[in-house]
């Protein structure tokens, strides 16, 4: 069961030196990359590869640690740079045994950068480890890489720190959960009058839990529905507040990092 390498590509407005600094400086790198909680560069001699230690918090006070080495290859007169990476871990909670990959930086004539990565790894724990990787870990790791790349883009282009993006994303998830519970509750109470209406409302609640591509459209439609309820029925203040809340969450969704802003497949 050989899995394809993880590939992520994004375009952003930046110059080569700035993007290099944000990705090669460990104190900046750990700020935007969801895959790492801490990165520590070890002392090295001028001709040696840069070795480092990394940690990833996985919740409940637990963390996974590992080691790696990286080297950057570039010519200051060139519009491209490459940084290669090798990593490994013998931590008992690490599904990754060892792996390697690279980052590539390409300066475009229109003032934009193409920043891409590709990496592959070998899993631990034999067949069970490979199945966990295939069904859960690899898709999650690919999504985290893509989301982090877009968070980096927002930090460079709009000076929006990734920590603010993470907090905003948590708020948005809570908003979606609120709307989901609202419609599901309305659906169960609506069964008393109409099974069809109740089923439709529960369906709306489930829809809020699905990561759709253009979810802002649902926010707009829902805001209009709530506004219509305010115009036609009682409890006007409640429906107006829900309409504003829906519109505000829709605006917030457009400002969040998204893995969909990246390319996940290499061009043939």
C-alpha positions in Angstrom: 0.0 0.0 0.0 2.2 2.8 -1.3 0.7 6.3 -0.8 1.3 9.3 -3.0 3.5 12.1 -1.6 1.8 15.1 0.0 2.0 18.0 -2.4 0.8 21.6 -1.7 1.3 24.7 -3.8 0.2 28.3 -3.3 0.7 31.7 -4.9 1.1 34.8 -2.8 2.3 38.4 -3.1 5.7 38.5 -1.7 9.4 38.9 -2.5 11.8 36.0 -2.4 13.8 37.1 0.6 10.7 37.8 2.8 9.2 34.4 2.1 12.5 32.7 2.7 12.8 34.5 6.1 9.2 33.5 7.2 9.8 29.8 6.3 13.5 29.3 7.2 13.5 31.2 10.5 12.3 28.7 13.1 10.8 31.3 15.4 8.6 32.4 12.5 8.0 29.0 11.0 6.4 27.6 14.1 4.0 30.5 14.2 2.2 29.6 11.0 2.7 25.8 10.6 0.1 23.7 12.3 2.3 20.7 12.1 4.9 22.0 14.6 4.5 23.5 18.1 8.2 24.2 18.5 11.3 24.1 16.3 14.8 24.4 17.8 17.9 24.7 15.5 21.0 23.0 16.9 24.5 24.5 16.7 26.3 23.7 13.5 29.6 24.3 11.7 29.5 26.5 8.5 29.7 23.5 6.1 27.3 21.2 7.9 23.6 20.7 7.3 21.3 22.5 9.8 20.0 19.9 12.3 16.9 20.7 14.4 14.5 19.3 17.0 10.7 19.5 16.6 7.7 19.0 18.8 4.0 18.7 18.0 1.4 19.0 20.7 -1.5 16.6 20.1 -3.7 17.6 23.1 -4.3 16.4 26.6 -0.7 17.4 27.5 0.8 15.0 25.1 3.4 15.8 22.4 5.3 14.1 19.7 9.0 14.9 19.2 11.5 14.2 16.5 14.7 15.3 14.8 15.6 16.5 11.3 18.1 18.3 9.1 17.6 20.9 6.4 19.7 22.7 3.9 18.9 25.6 1.6 20.2 25.8 -1.9 20.0 29.1 -3.7 21.8 31.6 -5.9 21.1 35.2 -5.0 21.0 36.0 -8.7 18.4 33.4 -9.4 14.6 33.7 -9.1 14.3 30.2 -7.6 15.4 28.6 -4.3 15.1 25.1 -2.9 15.2 23.9 0.7 15.5 20.1 1.3 14.4 18.4 4.5 14.9 15.0 6.2 13.1 14.0 9.4 12.6 11.1 11.7 11.1 10.2 15.1 11.4 7.3 17.5 8.7 8.7 19.8 6.2 6.0 20.7 3.2 8.2 19.7 4.7 9.1 16.3 3.1 7.5 13.4 5.9 8.8 11.2 9.1 6.8 11.3 11.2 8.8 8.9 10.7 10.9 5.7 12.0 13.6 3.5 10.8 16.4 1.2 11.5 19.9 0.0 10.2 23.4 -0.3 10.6 25.3 -3.6 10.4 29.1 -4.0 9.7 30.6 -7.5 9.6 34.3 -8.1 7.2 35.3 -10.8 7.4 38.4 -13.0 4.1 39.8 -11.7 5.4 40.3 -8.2 4.0 37.0 -6.9 5.7 33.9 -5.5 4.9 30.3 -6.1 5.6 28.4 -2.9 5.3 24.6 -3.0 6.2 21.5 -1.0 6.3 17.8 -1.5 7.2 15.2 1.1 6.9 11.6 1.7 7.3 9.4 4.8 7.3 5.9 6.1 4.9 4.9 8.9 5.6 2.9 12.0 3.6 0.0 13.5 3.3 -2.1 10.3 0.0 -2.8 8.6 -2.2 -1.0 11.3 0.0 2.1 11.0 -0.4 2.1 7.2 -4.2 1.8 7.4 -4.4 4.6 10.0 -2.2 6.7 7.8 -4.3 6.0 4.7 -7.7 6.6 6.3 -7.0 9.4 8.7 -3.5 10.7 9.3 -2.3 11.5 5.8 -5.5 13.4 4.8 -5.3 15.3 8.0 -1.6 16.1 7.6 -2.2 17.2 4.0 -5.0 19.5 5.1 -2.9 20.9 7.9 -0.1 21.7 5.4 -2.4 23.4 3.0 -4.2 25.4 5.7 -0.9 26.5 7.1 0.3 27.7 3.7 -2.8 29.9 3.3 -2.3 31.2 6.9 1.3 32.1 5.9 -0.1 33.9 2.8 -2.5 36.0 4.9 0.3 36.8 7.3 2.6 38.0 4.5 0.0 39.7 2.4 -2.4 41.2 5.0 -0.2 41.2 8.2 -2.8 38.9 9.8 -0.9 36.8 12.4 -1.7 33.1 12.2 -2.7 33.1 15.9 -5.5 35.5 15.0 -6.5 33.3 12.1 -6.7 30.3 14.5 -8.8 32.2 17.0 -11.1 33.4 14.2 -11.4 29.8 12.9 -12.4 28.5 16.3 -15.1 31.3 16.6 -16.4 30.4 13.1 -16.6 26.7 14.0 -18.6 27.6 17.1 -20.9 29.7 14.9 -21.5 26.9 12.5 -22.2 24.5 15.5 -24.7 27.0 16.9 -26.6 27.2 13.6 -26.5 23.4 13.3 -28.0 22.9 16.7 -30.6 25.6 16.1 -31.9 24.0 12.9 -31.8 20.5 14.4 -33.8 21.7 17.4 -36.3 23.4 15.1 -36.6 20.2 13.1 -37.4 18.0 16.0 -40.0 20.5 17.4 -41.3 20.9 13.8 -42.2 17.2 13.5 -45.3 18.0 15.6 -46.8 20.0 12.7 -45.1 18.7 9.6 -42.8 15.8 9.0 -41.6 17.3 5.8 -40.7 20.6 7.4 -39.0 19.0 10.3 -36.9 16.8 8.0 -35.9 19.8 6.0 -34.8 21.7 9.0 -32.8 18.8 10.4 -31.2 18.6 6.9 -30.2 22.3 7.2 -28.6 21.6 10.6 -26.5 18.7 9.1 -25.5 21.0 6.2 -23.8 23.4 8.7 -21.5 20.6 9.8 -20.2 19.9 6.3 -17.1 21.8 5.1 -18.6 23.1 1.8 -16.5 25.0 -0.8 -18.8 28.1 -1.0 -20.3 28.1 2.4 -20.7 31.9 2.4 -23.7 31.3 0.1 -25.5 29.4 2.8 -24.8 32.3 5.2 -26.4 34.7 2.7 -29.5 32.5 2.1 -30.0 31.9 5.8 -29.6 35.7 6.6 -32.4 36.4 4.0 -34.6 33.6 5.5 -34.2 35.1 9.0 -34.9 38.6 7.7 -38.1 37.2 6.0 -39.2 35.7 9.3 -38.7 39.0 11.0 -40.8 40.8 8.3 -43.6 38.2 8.3 -43.9 37.0 11.9 -43.5 37.7 15.6 -40.3 37.9 17.7 -38.9 40.4 15.2 -35.8 41.3 17.3 -34.8 37.6 17.6 -34.9 37.1 13.8 -33.1 40.3 13.1 -30.3 39.3 15.5 -30.0 35.9 13.9 -30.0 37.5 10.4 -27.1 39.8 11.4 -25.3 36.9 13.2 -25.6 34.8 10.0 -24.3 37.6 7.8 -21.4 38.4 10.2 -20.3 34.7 10.2 -20.4 34.7 6.4 -18.1 37.7 6.3 -15.8 36.0 8.8 -15.7 32.8 6.7 -14.3 34.8 3.7 -11.4 36.1 5.8 -10.2 32.7 7.1 -7.3 30.6 5.8 -8.5 27.7 3.7 -6.9 24.6 2.3 -9.0 25.2 -0.8 -6.8 28.2 -1.7 -4.0 25.8 -2.5 -3.2 23.3 -5.2 -3.0 19.7 -3.9 -1.9 17.9 -7.1 1.2 18.4 -9.1 0.7 19.3 -12.8 1.5 16.4 -15.1 
